Amino acid sequence: MVLAYLRFGNGPFLFNPLPTMGGPPYPADYGYSLAVCYVAWIAVVAALYPLCLWFAQVKQRRHDWWLSYL
């Protein structure tokens, strides 16, 4: 929704029902190409990797019972 808002502004699709549920139709150029989706996916994985690495190190250092549930 954030990317759609940045690209299309406050369009009719932001807080209305989906087009398949009787809402207004999407704009003709709605969506992104596959290359943009892959770039976004790689960016999210790269951004989360340091956090996951840190958390794995925390779980190795500490042996609290509740960390096994995370």
Legacy VTK file of the C-alpha trace (Angstrom):
# vtk DataFile Version 3.0
C-alpha trace
ASCII
DATASET POLYDATA
POINTS 70 float
0.000 0.000 0.000
2.882 2.350 0.715
4.419 1.812 -2.710
1.028 2.214 -4.375
0.439 5.446 -2.468
3.857 6.778 -3.455
3.340 5.892 -7.104
-0.351 6.694 -7.616
-1.228 9.035 -4.751
-4.430 8.772 -2.786
-6.241 6.772 -5.426
-9.608 5.087 -5.177
-8.004 1.744 -4.318
-6.284 2.735 -1.090
-9.074 2.404 1.475
-11.932 1.086 -0.649
-12.834 -2.549 -1.310
-10.869 -4.480 -3.899
-12.151 -4.369 -7.491
-13.241 -8.002 -7.193
-15.398 -7.009 -4.218
-17.243 -4.241 -6.035
-14.673 -1.485 -5.571
-13.354 0.836 -8.271
-11.007 -0.716 -10.860
-7.242 -0.382 -10.597
-5.495 2.073 -12.947
-4.285 0.585 -16.214
-0.600 0.836 -15.233
-1.071 -0.447 -11.669
1.696 -2.705 -10.394
5.394 -3.116 -10.967
7.503 -5.153 -13.334
9.099 -8.420 -12.292
12.532 -6.772 -12.215
11.302 -4.163 -9.713
9.788 -6.924 -7.567
13.117 -8.787 -7.526
15.023 -5.626 -6.618
12.582 -4.911 -3.779
12.859 -8.516 -2.579
16.672 -8.390 -2.587
16.614 -5.056 -0.756
14.344 -6.435 1.984
16.499 -9.544 2.417
19.679 -7.439 2.532
18.131 -5.058 5.068
16.955 -7.888 7.357
20.163 -9.934 7.211
22.099 -7.903 9.848
19.131 -8.069 12.226
18.836 -11.845 11.792
22.577 -12.274 12.273
22.468 -10.228 15.478
19.528 -12.221 16.799
21.250 -15.526 16.022
24.268 -14.355 18.018
22.025 -13.342 20.920
20.448 -16.792 20.933
23.910 -18.394 20.948
25.130 -16.249 23.862
22.057 -16.500 26.048
20.134 -19.589 26.978
16.954 -18.073 28.373
13.975 -20.393 28.119
11.822 -17.912 26.213
14.391 -17.440 23.428
13.713 -20.980 22.251
10.180 -19.869 21.331
11.409 -17.085 19.015
LINES 1 71
70 0 1 2 3 4 5 6 7 8 9 10 11 12 13 14 15 16 17 18 19 20 21 22 23 24 25 26 27 28 29 30 31 32 33 34 35 36 37 38 39 40 41 42 43 44 45 46 47 48 49 50 51 52 53 54 55 56 57 58 59 60 61 62 63 64 65 66 67 68 69
